[in-house]
């Protein structure tokens, strides 16, 4: 039984790697620039949060410049986070980018008045095209100011490009 599992696993790995090497001849991110999907960025607990999570619209304006807008509910209020990106490495399957963003959300701590929070974020991310139309991205960064104490962010997203 262990031999069958090892053989099937090895075959799966070989097929996966061959699919990526077959796609490596073309730049998969150059043809599709408008995408929608989901983005999850931690921390998410207000008021020490950066709400770059939820429904996401990502547009690569050119091969090197992009923008993103995320919509999410923080506490009980809608949040909005616009972000801009610059690709620093543009490969066939994966792209490395840096970016900045600003979260905008309202939150009322217990027994306090409603306050507007606007934390800033700096990040570095890696977007990998699984197919020409589907991309997985991971990000790490820092955030602070705008009423928050700041900290480290980490995020994961999946986008479908048209």
Secondary structure, DSSP 8 states (H G I E B T S, - for coil): -HHHHHHHHHHHHHHHHHHHHHHTTS-TTSS--EEEEEEEEE--STTS-----EEEEEEESSSSEEEEEEEEEETTEEEEEEEEEEEEEE-SSEEEEEEEEEEEEEE--TTS--EEE--EEEEEEEEEESSSSEEEEEEEEEEEETTEEEEEEEEEEEEEE-
